[in-house]
Amino acid sequence: MYRMYPGPAPEGASMVWHVSTVDGSTLCGSPVERDTPSMITEPQEHCPQCIQLFRCLLRNPVRR
């Protein structure tokens, strides 16, 4: 299961949505604020690195 959390963009100029795994780490490795229930301004963009890795995971799911 994956969740979306706001955090700084890889460039650091704005806030973006990051894909977070069950263990709490993001797919791109960026830190995120998981304890913040809402933000004053919600990000409008998604982290490009997280989205690229998430697409790869959807195409090639890990079998358990």
Secondary structure as UniProt FT lines:
FT   STRAND          3..8
FT   TURN            10..11
FT   STRAND          15..20
FT   TURN            22..23
FT   TURN            27..28
FT   HELIX           48..59
//
